[in-house]
Amino acid sequence: DPSFEGVKWDFSQPVDRDVTLYPLWVPNLIESDLVYSMRPDGGVAVGAVDQTSITGDVYITDSVLIEGVAYPVTAIANRGFVNTHIDSVRLPSGLVRFEDTSFNGSTLPSIDLASLTSLKEIGISVFGNSSLEEVVIPASVETIKRAAFHTSKSLKSVVFEEGSELEQLPDECFNNCTSLESATLPIGLKSMEYLAFGSCSSLQAIELPEGLGVIGS
């Protein structure tokens, strides 16, 4: 009912009475080559409208207006830029997560992750089969999922920022990154799972943190 006027519920507050909640359906927003969609956390995920046609430089704003309300862009959508032929991307400053396979197979040569101080999660195969040449992973990242950078054969350098909160490198994280020459690991790393650096034929040596307790086969 368009005439219904409710109050946005604050889920951070305890419920001390009976309440009736009604869903508010918010449509996707399409601006130029990008589509923005709501996420359960109140943020917005972004991806390409058509991954086969988007090219050049991509600029993603920090927030978008949907039906007159400003929502922060907090995620790159699942398969959002998969197999895209883009030259550069400006990421939103409040980005929290890359959803699964969001840049898998992209020709993007570089990406600025270091400035993303709110980034918490890099999903499954996000940068798998990509053209990235180096990666600096910000200290705020808490979770990297399976095969996040696998088969990125142009990748030469990986650095985890000082103070990294990451404790686990997942299965196949950098598997088959055949050009990888150096990797600086977080000092708090506790486990490297199966094939985390498998088939990294250019990687001559790597310094393991003292607290590392599990190394997968």
Disulfide bonds with the S-S distance in Angstrom:
none
